[in-house]
């Protein structure tokens, strides 16, 4: 037992937290590129869960989730090990850009696995493979949108070669507790076999999910709610994997949804959002007006953004300037959606 200077009993951490900074390369400006990994080792043996954030440099919302998760897990009786990468692409993050700002063939880290070549992105991918994927049994990839754009779904792959990996990924997605779960072809379609989750599931047979809840540039209270949803969701997965004690409280309703539609502008201008941030995840109806795009010079309406069908709003943008194809609104269609029949789960 340890005591602090005032004589009270100090709370001892229940996990061993170590930080490792791995040198990757040296950039043209002389700056050192490195990958930082946090390792939380529990006092009891168990599985290793990898959590990787900010694969795209402008998706920095989840850095705060990682920070709070590390702090909260210090007081938990964790079984096994959690490996956390707050910033997977530090070079892109340093420029607040989605991809590495260079002229390589693969500037997008989420299209660069397994990292065969010598560009910054491919060297990062190779290091993540060696230091994270080879050591892990499960993976959570934290993804979100850039500033002014928020999302609300958890995604898992349905096309991994091993059906057992698909089933285990599905179970992780349900455990996370998000009402909207997207069943996607992550290997054969988008983003493809060279994405982090696609590669991990197909090559290493790691069950994985993409947690995509939240975004930056919105009301503080709403962002705090998204952070809390991710903290709870990650702990629920850890309970499901037997890494934390306690039953998983059922969440209802939850839907497995195979079909989604992007409602993005085809013309550049000022996006005028007609549906507020508090409506993320809400039901929308076919032809419902979600927003307008106005010419910033003439102020005329260039385009109406309407829901292509009945479903749920799974991503949205605040009012801001947009270019053609920028993320604005997204709808998960009710067509083909299947409600999850939840039941209370106990740890194995």
Secondary structure, 3 states (H helix, E strand, C coil): CCECCCCCECCCCCEEEEEEEEEEEECCCCCEEEEEEEEEEECEEEEEEEEEECCCCCCCHHHHHHHHHHHHHCCCCCEEEEEEECCCCHHHHHHCCCCCCCCCCCCCHHHCCCCCCCCHHHHHHHHHHHHCHHHCCEEEEECCCCCCEEEEEEEEECCCCCHHHHHHHHHHHHHHCCCEEEEECCCCCCCCCCCHHHHHHHHCCCEEEEEEEECCCCCHHHHHHHHHHHHHHHHHHHHHCCCCCCCECCCCCCEEECCEEEECCCCCEEEEECCCHHHCCCEECCCCEEEEEECCCCCCEEEEEECCCCEEEEEEECCEEECCCCCCEEEEECCCCEECCCCCECCC
